[in-house]
Amino acid sequence: MPGRRFRFDLVKTILWTLGGAILLFAAWGAVLTLSQGRISPAAWQSLVIAGIALGSVYALIALGYTLVYGILFMINFAHGEVFMWGAFTAWFTATGLEDAGLLDASPVLGFALVLATAMFVSMLVAVMLERIAYRPLRGAPRLVPLITAIGASLFLQYTARGFFGSGVRAYPSFGLFDGSLTLGPILISVKNLVVILAAVVLMFALYFFINHTRTGRAMRAVSEDKDVAAMMGINVDRIIVTTFAIGGLLAGAAGILYTLLFNQVHFFMGFLPGIKAFTAAVLGGIGNIIGAALGGLMLGILEQVGPNLFLSGYNIPSPNQLQDVIAFTVLVLVLIFRPEGFLGRKESV
């Protein structure tokens, strides 16, 4: 139909023009900022390290999105609340250990118990989501599970508010992670270093599990074709539950790493990190594990460095308050110029 084709081309042209204007605005802002020399090299270094640490958390959450999408081709928008429930529940463990004096007497054991609590609770919530909310809708059109995921997200948010209250809770301090280290010319806080290293270890462990274990090969087979995988003797339901469980474990670990960076929890804490992790998954290529990890790191660095790099040259006051604008602008630009992501591939319709 010529009329419909013309309208589609017009909308596409407008979007590309808008995206190009945003990129030109950002590029000129970066030129202005760097030419004015307002930010010292040490400050840039600190921003990049903070961005890598934050991006590591986004990457772990994004892996949960991309695993589920790779198996079921659905976006689990309740995954941010899986992240929140693990971190919030572990707060009670952390405060109980602090009251008992274990965090001071044995900080390594105390941190391990808190981390294990968060990962177990997040895994349990993720598995329950799959069993109760998503499995009955497995054969439904894609829009139905998407709406269900949004409803599940709201349910988990306000259930947490009812159980835990709407106030912000401060996490106990793990003295083990105080202070800073000097690695050659780089000064990095122990918290940032722990977050980065822990995320890298978990991402490599996931990559090894997916590519070098029997269950991982079964997951890849189910992602290719569920019916053929079932005829080959693979228990598809068990593999899907395993996928949700792994995503929940990673989200729980991300919740504790997030509290190391920001030291607080509340019932709404999963919303923005969840949306940003989804942005990271789209940026890298939804369904691609390596893409989700790289997308999380890229988004974290852009969120920390971008406001100062792109906006300081325009004399915008408090550019760091616009971090969320940078993150969601990245999502818009990716959807305009490369909707399949950097490492993704186009789907045939």
Stockholm file with secondary structure:
# STOCKHOLM 1.0

chainA/1-349         MPGRRFRFDLVKTILWTLGGAILLFAAWGAVLTLSQGRISPAAWQSLVIAGIALGSVYALIALGYTLVYGILFMINFAHGEVFMWGAFTAWFTATGLEDAGLLDASPVLGFALVLATAMFVSMLVAVMLERIAYRPLRGAPRLVPLITAIGASLFLQYTARGFFGSGVRAYPSFGLFDGSLTLGPILISVKNLVVILAAVVLMFALYFFINHTRTGRAMRAVSEDKDVAAMMGINVDRIIVTTFAIGGLLAGAAGILYTLLFNQVHFFMGFLPGIKAFTAAVLGGIGNIIGAALGGLMLGILEQVGPNLFLSGYNIPSPNQLQDVIAFTVLVLVLIFRPEGFLGRKESV
#=GR chainA/1-349 SS CHHHHHHHHHHHHHHHHHHHHHHHHHHHHHHHHHHHTCSCHHHHHHHHHHHHHHHHHHHHHHHHHHHHHHHHSCCCTTHHHHHHHHHHHHHHHHHHHHHHTHHHHCHHHHHHHHHHHHHHHHHHHHHHIIIIIIGGGTTSCTHHHHHHHHHHHHHHHHHHHHHHCSSCEECCCCGGGCSEEEETTEEEEHHHHHHHHHHHHHHHHHHHHHHHSHHHHHHHHHHHCHHHHHHTTCCHHHHHHHHHHHHHHHHHHHHHHHHHHHCEECTTTTHHHHHHHHHHHHHHCTTCHHHHHHHHHHHHHHHHHHIIIIIGGGTCSCGGGGHHHHHHHHHHHHHHHCTTCSSCCCCCC
#=GC SS_cons         CHHHHHHHHHHHHHHHHHHHHHHHHHHHHHHHHHHHTCSCHHHHHHHHHHHHHHHHHHHHHHHHHHHHHHHHSCCCTTHHHHHHHHHHHHHHHHHHHHHHTHHHHCHHHHHHHHHHHHHHHHHHHHHHIIIIIIGGGTTSCTHHHHHHHHHHHHHHHHHHHHHHCSSCEECCCCGGGCSEEEETTEEEEHHHHHHHHHHHHHHHHHHHHHHHSHHHHHHHHHHHCHHHHHHTTCCHHHHHHHHHHHHHHHHHHHHHHHHHHHCEECTTTTHHHHHHHHHHHHHHCTTCHHHHHHHHHHHHHHHHHHIIIIIGGGTCSCGGGGHHHHHHHHHHHHHHHCTTCSSCCCCCC
//
